[in-house]
Amino acid sequence: MAEVFRLGTARAKENLDFRRYLSARHDSGRMFPILATRVQQQIDCTACANCCRHSIVAVSSTDIGQIASSLNIAAGTVIQLYTDPDRERPGSRILRTSRDGCVFLDDNLCVIYEARPKACRDFPHIGARIRSLGGRPSAHARWAPLCPIIYNALEMHKQLAGFQRRS
């Protein structure tokens, strides 16, 4: 994981150049989800859990209800104990975090895995039919240092697209 972080951070400018390269060629963006899905099948996310350590996860009322049901507590209690107001979106809630990550992260495992919020279920937002901000190429570049799935798929995509690294 440290190597992915080091390389992903070192290649931030290169990833931006790659986005521009694809844009100039009117790339459809269809290749990345295919590559990422292949990579995802080879990665054990519980060996990493960086998404749980570094994400801000918005939760909907449906998410809160599912969490409440799985913990056998009231939705209001979930809101009070496990969420914070979203400063960027008044009236919305986000999962509470600490310096160790998500309030529900225990070691590298999610204690509410079966009831985890939609944003968590969809991460790393690579499905061909997933339409979200997280599924955009700019998000892929941002997550490359933290997610081995995205980092490796992005590197494969560069190679297949004929992108030449600058020395």
N, C-alpha and C positions, 0 to 999 in steps of 0.2 A: 504494500500500500504506500509506503514511503517513496518508492521508486516512481509509482504512478503520479504521486503528488509532485515530486521533483520534476519529472519530465513534462507533465501537464502544465505546470507553472512556467517552466522554461520555454514551452512552445506556445504560450498565449498569443504572441504576436503572429507566429506562424499560423495558428488557428484562425486568427482574424484575416490574414492574407488568403487562407484557403476559402473562407466564406466569400471573400471578394472574387476569388478565382471561379467559384461555382456560380456566383451571381452573374459574372460577365459571360458565362457560357449558358445562361438560362437553364441551369440544372433544375430538374423537377423536384429533387429532394427525396425521390422514391428509394434510392439505393441505401441511404443511411439506416432506415428502420429495418431493412432486410439484414444488413450486416450486424446491426446492434442486437437483433433477435438471435442471430447465430452465436454471437459472443456471449449473450446473456445465458444461453444454455450451458456454457462452459464455466461460468462464474458462480461461486457460492457467496451470495450476498452477506451471509452471516459471518463470513471471514473479514468483512469490511465494516459495514454499517455506517459509513461516512455520511450517507444521506440522512440518517437519524441523528447524527452529531452536528450537522451543519445546515440543515434545512429549517426554514420557517414554514410551518404547516398550517394553512388555513383550514378551519373545520366548519362544516355546515351544520345546520340543525339536525340533518339526517345522520351525519357522522357522530354528533354528540349523542343522539338517541341510540345508535348502535353501540357506542362505547358504554353508555349507561346500562344498556341491557346486558352486555357481556360482563360488566362488573357488578351487576345486580344492585345498582344504586339509581337514584333519581337523576334526570338530566341536569337539573339545577346544581346538584352536587358535583357532577362532572365539570360543569362550567366553573364553579367556585374553586375546586381543587386542582383541576388539570388544564385550564385554559387562561389566557390573558386577552385583554382587548387588543385588537389589531390597530396599531397607531396609524397605519397607512390607509386603512379602510374603516372609518367609524361605523360602529354597529356590528362589526364582524369580530370573530374570535380566532385565535391561533393557539396551537398546543404550547403549553408552558415548556420552557427549556432551561437548562442549567449549563454550566461550563462543560458538562459531560454529555450534553445533548438532550434529546427528547425525554420528557418526564416518564415515558413508558419504555424507555430503553434500559434493559438490564443486561449488562455485559454487551454482547452484540445481538441480543434477541429482543424482539418486541413482545411485551407481556400482553398486549391486546391484538396480536397479529390477526386473528380471524375477524376482528371488528375495527381494524385500523382504518383511518380516514381515506377517502378516495384519492387524495393527493399522494398518499403513501402507497396505495395499491397500484397506482399508475406509474410511479417512479420506476425507471428513469425516463418516462414519457417518450418511449421509442416506438410504440405500436403504430402501424401504418394508418390506423383510423383514429388515433388519439389526436384531438385538436385542442391544444392548450399552449400557453406561453412556454411551458417546459419542453414542448415538442419542437420548438423553433431552433434553427441552427445556432442562433446567438446563445441560446441556453445550453446547447451541447458544448460549445466552446467554454462557457463559464463552468460547467460541471466536469469537464475533462480532468482537471487535477484531482478531483474528489471521487470520481466514479470510474472504476476499472472497465466497466462495460462501455461507457461512453468514450473513454480514452482510447481503448483498443479498436472500437468500431470507427472512430474518427481517423485513426492512423491507417486502418485498412481502406477507408474511403479515399483518403489522400492518394494512396498507392494506386487504387483502381481508377481514379479520375485522372491520373497522370500528372498530379501536382508535383512540382519540383521544389525541393527545399533549397533555400538560399544558404550558402555557406558563410 
